Amino acid sequence: MQWIRLESESKLVKMDRKLNSTRSLFFGLINKLVSLLLPFVLRTIMIYSLGVEYLGLNSLFSSILQTLSLAELGFGTAMVYSMYKPIAEGDNAKISALLNLYKKIYRFIGCIILAVGLCLSPFLEHLINGSYPNDINLYLLYFIYLGNTVISYFLYAYKQSLLVAYQRNDILSNISTVINFALYVLQVAVLFLFKNYYLYIIILPISTIINNIIVSRIVDKKYPEYVCNGSVTSEDLKEIKKRVGALIGHRLSGTVVRSADNLVISAWLGLTILAMFNNYFIIITAIIGILSIINTAITPVIGNSIIVEEVGKNYRDFNKVFLLYAWLVGWSTIALVVLFQPFMILWMGKNMLFSFSTVILLGVYLYFYLIRQTVLIYKDAAGMWWSDRYKPYAEAITNLILTLTLVNFIGVNGVLISTIISVVLIAIPWETYALFKNYFKLQPIKYYIKFATYILITLISGIVTYEICSYIPDGKFGYLIVKILICSIVPNILFLLAVCRTQEFKGLISIAIGIVKNKYIGYSKYNKKI
């Protein structure tokens, strides 16, 4: 059964997981298209209207504030996980108490980020190697970025947790789509009409305020029974502290991998190289962002499944999700490697190109960053952050030491190699061991065999696709379209031929047919809001 069943003696709530995940995927995709395509347009306009160094400043400030956001310590993730069970049990008082705690903690976190951010401001110039635009007040811009980050923590951000826990990410996606579209249109207008970077940036905190107020109003209307009052029990608080303690390292690792690389490139190689690096990385981010829609949509779904289903069923579902990810990630990686340079030539010109060795490393980075997501989704959904709590520290320290060493010898490639090594040799095996040992209670040998098989399929498909596309010259938009068509057809045909006989593929086909036919089991009167 896929619907809620609440009876006097009991029981657990099963959400309509197909409907919720499909709805989140659909509206999440629309939101991602807006939030990825329009910033791409903005980036292009900024380069040609203001200059490449402004892009470097954007990346630098974003990285600094991502680092400051470590103060959140994964508390939001822990709180959402803590809501799964009381929602399934219909315990409104406990959810209200969790919201109250969440509100207090988030305001405290906002104060910490503001204080640390102000303390870091005197050192801004030391994070830039070389010059930055002469007409820019570095500190004023930084304070605007800092204010934009701090605002969310004070202005109802905690209420988003209810929508996430109830698997209603589609509502967040729709609000974000409208607000972001308006934001980007205004920023484009400012760049065209005024060419003023200050006006361009000040729109950011305004859009954040509007977004949070709208989310707050919708949550209040949709879930009026939940108000911020009451206190969590000492046992619940102890569990939350344990999860947050485990998540600190995971947050640290993610920040080092994402943000420290930009800081190192800025401090060692300069804003221009940082801007070039992020011209490439914005495409990586777009691919990660699109596939993250799947994560966002199915993590709470899997969280509900873990509570109400047996482990064997969840293991079978895990293998289906892994196949889906392997296919999408392999296809994305092949398209990235084949199309990167032809696209960059048309977009930015040959003078803004990195070498093809950097493209290969970007492809390897993307593949291993994404292929591990199936394990991470199940770990997050099961709240298993404590089981590999030391892994993030090992990963972050290894990555940082290698980055600081190799950037001096091989520049940007050294940064990428450092990240790949830390992910492949530390993160992936550690995360996999933790999930299989503590939840599935299985040896991961079959998983690794599938992993190696998918890598081999991707490698063969990539070589074939690249060789076919090598006969088509670069430099014209029509040629790029032909390569895109080849990258859309050849890898998918080869992957289909390789996996079409597997049980996982047949399972995915059954799910797809069910979605198309829209055979959802109806809600009961108790789950209309879910």
Phi and psi in degrees as a GROMACS rama.xvg file:
@    title "Ramachandran Plot"
@    xaxis  label "Phi"
@    yaxis  label "Psi"
@TYPE xy
-111.686  7.49621  GLN-2
-115.311  165.918  TRP-3
-69.8671  139.233  ILE-4
-131.278  102.764  ARG-5
-115.517  115.898  LEU-6
-122.28  167.698  GLU-7
-58.4699  -38.2896  SER-8
-86.6287  5.40517  GLU-9
174.225  -82.4737  SER-10
-100.336  -156.471  LYS-11
-92.9562  154.084  LEU-12
-93.1156  124.639  VAL-13
-102.14  123.137  LYS-14
-84.6474  160.44  MET-15
-75.9612  86.416  ASP-16
-68.2378  -36.8149  ARG-17
-62.5609  -47.2199  LYS-18
-63.3633  -46.9441  LEU-19
-64.7996  -42.7852  ASN-20
-69.6744  -40.2274  SER-21
-64.3554  -42.9571  THR-22
-63.3955  -43.8407  ARG-23
-65.6832  -39.9139  SER-24
-62.8945  -44.9389  LEU-25
-64.481  -53.7334  PHE-26
-73.6958  -27.8391  PHE-27
-64.6893  -37.4184  GLY-28
-65.4814  -43.0974  LEU-29
-60.1861  -44.5538  ILE-30
-62.2643  -41.9241  ASN-31
-65.8604  -38.407  LYS-32
-60.9442  -40.7115  LEU-33
-68.8831  -45.9308  VAL-34
-77.24  -8.42633  SER-35
-108.583  -41.0652  LEU-36
-72.6805  -44.1434  LEU-37
-68.1989  -40.2281  LEU-38
-61.3688  -31.2838  PRO-39
-62.4355  -43.3916  PHE-40
-63.0071  -43.4302  VAL-41
-59.9351  -42.8145  LEU-42
-61.3313  -41.9111  ARG-43
-63.8196  -46.744  THR-44
-62.5954  -40.1197  ILE-45
-64.3287  -40.3992  MET-46
-61.2947  -44.3133  ILE-47
-83.7621  -20.7673  TYR-48
-99.2066  -32.1769  SER-49
-115.692  -38.2226  LEU-50
124.802  160.834  GLY-51
-69.3073  -27.7963  VAL-52
-67.4038  -27.3055  GLU-53
-65.2145  -35.5521  TYR-54
-64.561  -38.8921  LEU-55
-60.7908  -40.8192  GLY-56
-63.0791  -42.4927  LEU-57
-54.0841  -49.9532  ASN-58
-65.4243  -39.7347  SER-59
-64.0675  -50.446  LEU-60
-64.3692  -39.3926  PHE-61
-60.8421  -40.4538  SER-62
-68.3115  -39.8596  SER-63
-60.6028  -44.6917  ILE-64
-75.8237  -27.3676  LEU-65
-63.8723  -38.7071  GLN-66
-65.3018  -42.9925  THR-67
-62.8092  -30.9988  LEU-68
-68.5491  -4.29871  SER-69
-56.7045  -24.7342  LEU-70
-58.4518  -22.7028  ALA-71
-67.7404  -28.4595  GLU-72
58.6508  20.0905  LEU-73
77.0047  15.1152  GLY-74
-61.9575  -39.3759  PHE-75
-60.8104  -43.2141  GLY-76
-62.577  -42.5744  THR-77
-64.0114  -38.4404  ALA-78
-68.3269  -41.8117  MET-79
-60.7952  -44.3061  VAL-80
-61.1084  -38.9287  TYR-81
-65.8561  -20.2562  SER-82
-84.5261  -18.5535  MET-83
-56.1033  -49.8097  TYR-84
-69.5939  -48.6103  LYS-85
-62.1225  -30.8333  PRO-86
-66.87  -44.2368  ILE-87
-62.7552  -30.4017  ALA-88
-94.8496  -5.55266  GLU-89
70.8037  30.5551  GLY-90
-90.0506  84.7097  ASP-91
-65.6566  -36.442  ASN-92
-63.3538  -40.8238  ALA-93
-67.7257  -39.2495  LYS-94
-64.1057  -41.1822  ILE-95
-62.69  -39.3971  SER-96
-66.165  -40.1622  ALA-97
-63.5445  -40.7913  LEU-98
-61.7981  -41.1631  LEU-99
-62.5886  -43.3182  ASN-100
-64.4407  -43.7848  LEU-101
-57.8895  -44.1472  TYR-102
-60.8483  -46.9938  LYS-103
-64.6537  -44.4639  LYS-104
-64.6588  -42.0852  ILE-105
-64.0175  -36.7338  TYR-106
-68.4562  -36.5395  ARG-107
-64.425  -42.5411  PHE-108
-61.7044  -41.4027  ILE-109
-58.2131  -41.188  GLY-110
-63.8777  -41.6878  CYS-111
-62.8304  -46.5148  ILE-112
-62.3808  -40.9971  ILE-113
-62.8633  -45.1888  LEU-114
-65.9723  -47.2347  ALA-115
-66.285  -38.8003  VAL-116
-60.6428  -41.0504  GLY-117
-67.2648  -37.2999  LEU-118
-67.0502  -28.901  CYS-119
-80.5406  -18.4648  LEU-120
-56.6459  -35.4111  SER-121
-65.3152  -14.7641  PRO-122
-101.941  8.68997  PHE-123
-58.0015  -45.6255  LEU-124
-63.3316  -25.4712  GLU-125
-75.696  -11.1604  HIS-126
-91.9587  4.60408  LEU-127
-121.358  122.521  ILE-128
-91.2351  111.621  ASN-129
99.5308  -153.808  GLY-130
-94.3384  167.578  SER-131
-138.716  165.474  TYR-132
-52.5141  132.959  PRO-133
-67.0121  -28.251  ASN-134
-88.7036  13.2989  ASP-135
-108.851  131.941  ILE-136
-90.5028  101.823  ASN-137
-55.8786  -38.6789  LEU-138
-75.522  -39.0449  TYR-139
-60.9918  -45.6159  LEU-140
-62.1127  -42.0926  LEU-141
-61.5545  -40.9763  TYR-142
-67.0608  -32.0787  PHE-143
-66.6611  -45.2615  ILE-144
-60.762  -43.5025  TYR-145
-62.6163  -43.4856  LEU-146
-61.1283  -39.4047  GLY-147
-62.1737  -38.1035  ASN-148
-70.0885  -42.8495  THR-149
-70.3494  -34.4324  VAL-150
-53.1584  -44.5719  ILE-151
-59.0556  -37.1856  SER-152
-68.6531  -25.6449  TYR-153
-94.9033  -19.0165  PHE-154
-115.019  74.7927  LEU-155
65.9842  12.5491  TYR-156
-59.7519  -29.9545  ALA-157
-62.5804  -24.7684  TYR-158
-70.1786  -21.0974  LYS-159
-61.7953  -26.2128  GLN-160
-59.7443  -33.2421  SER-161
-63.8418  -44.5405  LEU-162
-64.7918  -38.8038  LEU-163
-66.634  -45.9744  VAL-164
-65.6064  -31.4924  ALA-165
-86.6308  9.52836  TYR-166
63.5823  31.1023  GLN-167
-109.422  48.154  ARG-168
-64.1673  -19.5753  ASN-169
-62.505  -33.995  ASP-170
-65.9788  -45.9251  ILE-171
-61.0393  -39.3577  LEU-172
-63.4948  -42.8555  SER-173
-65.4653  -42.5708  ASN-174
-62.7997  -46.7662  ILE-175
-61.6806  -38.3931  SER-176
-59.8772  -48.5951  THR-177
-65.9779  -47.0773  VAL-178
-65.0343  -44.5723  ILE-179
-65.7888  -38.4152  ASN-180
-60.238  -46.9677  PHE-181
-62.4641  -41.2479  ALA-182
-59.3173  -49.069  LEU-183
-68.5972  -36.1377  TYR-184
-63.07  -43.5975  VAL-185
-63.6577  -41.8515  LEU-186
-66.5178  -38.7635  GLN-187
-62.1213  -43.542  VAL-188
-61.425  -41.5582  ALA-189
-63.5958  -42.9893  VAL-190
-64.8004  -40.4159  LEU-191
-70.4172  -45.5796  PHE-192
-83.8463  -38.7253  LEU-193
-116.335  -22.4913  PHE-194
49.5217  41.8926  LYS-195
-115.435  115.246  ASN-196
-69.4347  -31.8169  TYR-197
-65.0134  -45.6164  TYR-198
-63.0115  -37.5666  LEU-199
-59.7462  -42.7882  TYR-200
-79.8279  -35.0763  ILE-201
-65.1542  -19.5344  ILE-202
-67.3501  -25.9983  ILE-203
-58.4591  -56.5829  LEU-204
-64.2133  -29.6279  PRO-205
-63.5713  -44.7092  ILE-206
-66.5426  -35.0015  SER-207
-63.5531  -43.1002  THR-208
-61.948  -47.6579  ILE-209
-62.0685  -44.9501  ILE-210
-58.4151  -47.142  ASN-211
-68.3605  -36.2173  ASN-212
-65.8823  -42.1535  ILE-213
-64.3287  -45.3509  ILE-214
-58.746  -43.1181  VAL-215
-60.6647  -44.5022  SER-216
-64.2374  -41.059  ARG-217
-66.9517  -42.3663  ILE-218
-63.2004  -42.8288  VAL-219
-61.4336  -38.6108  ASP-220
-74.0697  -39.2172  LYS-221
-80.0708  -33.7083  LYS-222
-127.623  63.958  TYR-223
-66.5181  -17.9103  PRO-224
-74.4175  -12.3114  GLU-225
-103.564  117.554  TYR-226
-129.438  156.639  VAL-227
-79.4743  87.8135  CYS-228
-153.803  164.801  ASN-229
88.6741  171.402  GLY-230
-129.875  144.158  SER-231
-74.7295  153.375  VAL-232
-70.7772  161.516  THR-233
-62.4632  -33.6987  SER-234
-67.3283  -43.6484  GLU-235
-64.8688  -40.7473  ASP-236
-64.1583  -36.6946  LEU-237
-64.6571  -41.8092  LYS-238
-64.6275  -42.0163  GLU-239
-63.163  -43.9301  ILE-240
-60.8188  -38.2273  LYS-241
-64.7618  -43.729  LYS-242
-65.119  -44.1971  ARG-243
-62.9004  -40.3847  VAL-244
-58.961  -38.8625  GLY-245
-72.5608  -35.1227  ALA-246
-74.9697  -19.7736  LEU-247
-54.2446  -48.6235  ILE-248
-64.4335  -40.5853  GLY-249
-64.2017  -39.0591  HIS-250
-65.8294  -41.5898  ARG-251
-60.6921  -46.933  LEU-252
-61.1824  -46.8076  SER-253
-60.7972  -38.7495  GLY-254
-68.9166  -41.7947  THR-255
-61.6101  -44.7765  VAL-256
-64.3843  -41.6912  VAL-257
-86.3651  -49.1431  ARG-258
-91.827  -40.2547  SER-259
-62.4431  -32.2685  ALA-260
-59.4257  -43.9374  ASP-261
-65.1376  -40.6178  ASN-262
-64.2623  -40.9113  LEU-263
-65.9054  -44.2062  VAL-264
-62.2826  -42.8107  ILE-265
-62.9184  -46.2738  SER-266
-73.4362  -30.9317  ALA-267
-99.3191  -35.8299  TRP-268
-114.337  -16.9885  LEU-269
101.679  166.799  GLY-270
-67.3129  -33.8379  LEU-271
-65.5175  -46.7769  THR-272
-63.9761  -37.7473  ILE-273
-62.3713  -41.7615  LEU-274
-64.4424  -42.4504  ALA-275
-61.5871  -44.4049  MET-276
-59.4269  -42.4395  PHE-277
-77.971  -18.5037  ASN-278
-61.6781  -41.4601  ASN-279
-72.472  -41.9457  TYR-280
-72.7704  -20.9176  PHE-281
-65.0009  -29.917  ILE-282
-71.7162  -42.0596  ILE-283
-57.6815  -46.7913  ILE-284
-61.9011  -37.0373  THR-285
-62.5648  -44.8637  ALA-286
-65.0223  -46.1196  ILE-287
-60.3581  -41.0922  ILE-288
-63.7957  -42.1223  GLY-289
-65.3659  -44.7192  ILE-290
-71.2942  -23.9247  LEU-291
-67.2578  -18.1449  SER-292
-58.4763  -38.6685  ILE-293
-62.51  -47.2827  ILE-294
-54.5003  -52.0036  ASN-295
-61.8348  -38.6551  THR-296
-72.8102  -40.2419  ALA-297
-99.8027  -13.426  ILE-298
-60.5285  -51.2724  THR-299
-65.9475  -29.8378  PRO-300
-63.1475  -46.7611  VAL-301
-67.3708  -35.2211  ILE-302
-58.6564  -43.4676  GLY-303
-65.9264  -39.6688  ASN-304
-64.7828  -38.7973  SER-305
-63.3063  -33.5912  ILE-306
-73.6865  -40.268  ILE-307
-106.838  -8.03875  VAL-308
-114.276  163.003  GLU-309
-83.4447  160.052  GLU-310
-61.9326  -38.2663  VAL-311
-59.0699  -43.6116  GLY-312
-64.0793  -42.1638  LYS-313
-65.9808  -31.8162  ASN-314
-68.032  -40.3405  TYR-315
-64.3732  -40.8947  ARG-316
-64.9581  -37.1184  ASP-317
-57.5791  -44.1459  PHE-318
-66.41  -33.6446  ASN-319
-66.6414  -44.7259  LYS-320
-63.4421  -38.0798  VAL-321
-63.9018  -42.3994  PHE-322
-61.7429  -45.1618  LEU-323
-58.5653  -46.2102  LEU-324
-64.7864  -44.786  TYR-325
-58.902  -40.576  ALA-326
-65.2986  -52.4463  TRP-327
-63.6488  -41.4106  LEU-328
-68.2499  -42.6567  VAL-329
-62.0405  -45.9018  GLY-330
-61.2089  -44.9099  TRP-331
-61.8703  -41.996  SER-332
-65.0853  -43.6416  THR-333
-61.8808  -47.5225  ILE-334
-61.3999  -39.0048  ALA-335
-61.1705  -51.3598  LEU-336
-64.2203  -40.6976  VAL-337
-73.7095  -37.3004  VAL-338
-99.4286  -12.7176  LEU-339
-54.4182  -59.2093  PHE-340
-65.8244  -44.5697  GLN-341
-58.3523  -38.5003  PRO-342
-68.2466  -44.3594  PHE-343
-64.7857  -33.6717  MET-344
-61.682  -43.9122  ILE-345
-72.4057  -34.8138  LEU-346
-81.293  -52.1355  TRP-347
-113.418  -15.7742  MET-348
94.1449  160.554  GLY-349
-65.9585  -23.6107  LYS-350
-74.0511  -8.37326  ASN-351
-110.352  21.2522  MET-352
-93.5728  141.644  LEU-353
-88.8036  171.721  PHE-354
-72.454  163.35  SER-355
-67.0241  -24.9767  PHE-356
-62.2133  -36.6648  SER-357
-66.2787  -37.8732  THR-358
-61.9607  -44.3792  VAL-359
-60.1505  -44.3687  ILE-360
-65.1205  -37.7488  LEU-361
-62.4172  -39.2928  LEU-362
-64.3917  -43.5931  GLY-363
-63.6335  -43.1091  VAL-364
-58.1137  -49.014  TYR-365
-59.4074  -44.8923  LEU-366
-60.3293  -51.3645  TYR-367
-75.532  -28.4985  PHE-368
-64.1472  -40.5904  TYR-369
-86.1837  -34.7691  LEU-370
-65.7667  -22.8964  ILE-371
-80.5517  -5.46877  ARG-372
-66.1072  -29.7964  GLN-373
-60.5364  -46.787  THR-374
-61.8423  -43.8606  VAL-375
-65.3324  -38.3016  LEU-376
-59.9288  -46.9069  ILE-377
-69.605  -36.8794  TYR-378
-63.1467  -45.6507  LYS-379
-64.9418  -43.7009  ASP-380
-62.7972  -31.9799  ALA-381
-89.6242  -1.57823  ALA-382
66.787  31.1006  GLY-383
-93.5704  56.8776  MET-384
-88.4021  -22.564  TRP-385
-74.5432  -30.369  TRP-386
-66.2283  -26.4387  SER-387
-127.362  42.994  ASP-388
-65.6243  -22.7025  ARG-389
-89.3575  -16.1259  TYR-390
-57.0634  -47.6356  LYS-391
-60.1224  -34.5928  PRO-392
-67.2128  -43.2693  TYR-393
-62.7807  -42.4939  ALA-394
-64.5288  -46.1345  GLU-395
-66.4296  -43.9281  ALA-396
-65.7709  -44.1149  ILE-397
-60.4742  -46.6657  THR-398
-62.1265  -44.0122  ASN-399
-67.467  -43.8126  LEU-400
-63.1077  -46.2656  ILE-401
-64.9299  -39.4378  LEU-402
-63.2568  -48.9086  THR-403
-64.1305  -26.8408  LEU-404
-81.8363  -51.9279  THR-405
-75.4512  -26.0773  LEU-406
-62.5637  -27.1599  VAL-407
-72.869  -22.6656  ASN-408
-104.154  -41.1323  PHE-409
-129.574  18.8101  ILE-410
59.9737  -132.28  GLY-411
-59.5273  -38.9526  VAL-412
-58.9795  -35.2395  ASN-413
-64.2726  -37.8529  GLY-414
-63.0041  -45.0898  VAL-415
-67.9094  -43.328  LEU-416
-60.6455  -40.0862  ILE-417
-60.2655  -44.5377  SER-418
-66.0681  -43.4307  THR-419
-61.1263  -44.8888  ILE-420
-60.871  -46.1962  ILE-421
-65.7869  -34.4967  SER-422
-73.1816  -47.2843  VAL-423
-73.2332  -41.6255  VAL-424
-90.6685  -20.5057  LEU-425
-117.798  -57.4503  ILE-426
-65.4061  -53.3175  ALA-427
-61.6246  -52.0181  ILE-428
-64.9231  -35.4671  PRO-429
-68.5099  -47.393  TRP-430
-61.9287  -42.5386  GLU-431
-63.6529  -46.1608  THR-432
-58.5271  -43.2697  TYR-433
-62.5148  -44.7393  ALA-434
-66.7341  -48.9392  LEU-435
-70.0873  -35.753  PHE-436
-73.0701  -42.6603  LYS-437
-94.7311  -22.7573  ASN-438
-113.872  -58.1834  TYR-439
-73.8632  -21.2534  PHE-440
58.5265  40.7728  LYS-441
-132.261  158.067  LEU-442
-77.524  139.01  GLN-443
-84.1242  16.7564  PRO-444
-59.2748  -42.6303  ILE-445
-65.1553  -35.729  LYS-446
-62.1906  -45.0458  TYR-447
-67.7355  -32.9439  TYR-448
-64.2486  -44.5312  ILE-449
-61.551  -42.0488  LYS-450
-56.3136  -51.8504  PHE-451
-62.9053  -37.5575  ALA-452
-63.1643  -44.617  THR-453
-66.216  -36.2922  TYR-454
-63.4327  -44.0794  ILE-455
-62.8753  -43.363  LEU-456
-60.8393  -43.9349  ILE-457
-63.1702  -42.9436  THR-458
-63.5012  -47.6688  LEU-459
-63.6325  -45.5073  ILE-460
-62.1653  -37.9029  SER-461
-66.6693  -43.5135  GLY-462
-63.6048  -45.155  ILE-463
-61.2829  -46.26  VAL-464
-63.6713  -43.5718  THR-465
-63.5383  -41.9162  TYR-466
-64.2316  -40.871  GLU-467
-62.9385  -44.893  ILE-468
-71.8915  -19.7002  CYS-469
-66.5039  -18.5041  SER-470
-82.4  -6.35456  TYR-471
-104.225  124.303  ILE-472
-71.1156  165.226  PRO-473
-99.8011  172.959  ASP-474
105.442  -9.53011  GLY-475
-130.713  144.482  LYS-476
-61.4284  -38.1921  PHE-477
-61.3514  -40.5773  GLY-478
-63.688  -38.6884  TYR-479
-63.6206  -40.5027  LEU-480
-61.0158  -41.643  ILE-481
-61.9932  -42.7685  VAL-482
-65.5307  -37.3265  LYS-483
-62.1624  -42.7585  ILE-484
-61.9899  -42.797  LEU-485
-63.0258  -43.3004  ILE-486
-68.3887  -22.1622  CYS-487
-82.7493  -26.3781  SER-488
-100.549  -54.9363  ILE-489
-60.883  -52.9398  VAL-490
-61.2285  -37.5125  PRO-491
-70.2347  -36.6451  ASN-492
-63.8581  -46.4049  ILE-493
-63.8402  -40.2191  LEU-494
-67.4076  -40.3324  PHE-495
-60.5958  -45.2852  LEU-496
-61.6373  -32.4386  LEU-497
-78.0681  -30.5417  ALA-498
-116.922  -1.16709  VAL-499
-63.1778  -20.6018  CYS-500
-93.741  -3.08693  ARG-501
-78.3685  154.369  THR-502
-65.8656  -34.3502  GLN-503
-63.3588  -41.9235  GLU-504
-65.1687  -43.3546  PHE-505
-62.6201  -35.8658  LYS-506
-65.7968  -41.2949  GLY-507
-63.919  -39.0699  LEU-508
-63.0814  -40.8032  ILE-509
-62.6712  -41.549  SER-510
-63.8025  -43.8064  ILE-511
-62.0566  -41.8908  ALA-512
-63.6476  -40.8954  ILE-513
-62.7723  -39.2465  GLY-514
-66.552  -44.132  ILE-515
-61.5139  -41.5663  VAL-516
-77.6141  -9.6418  LYS-517
59.5082  42.3643  ASN-518
-89.6042  70.5699  LYS-519
-95.0285  140.398  TYR-520
-76.2459  135.315  ILE-521
-65.5048  162.251  GLY-522
-76.2799  155.426  TYR-523
-89.4681  173.282  SER-524
-65.4544  -13.1995  LYS-525
-90.8112  -11.6702  TYR-526
-121.065  25.9831  ASN-527
-59.5329  -31.3025  LYS-528
-83.8201  -9.9418  LYS-529
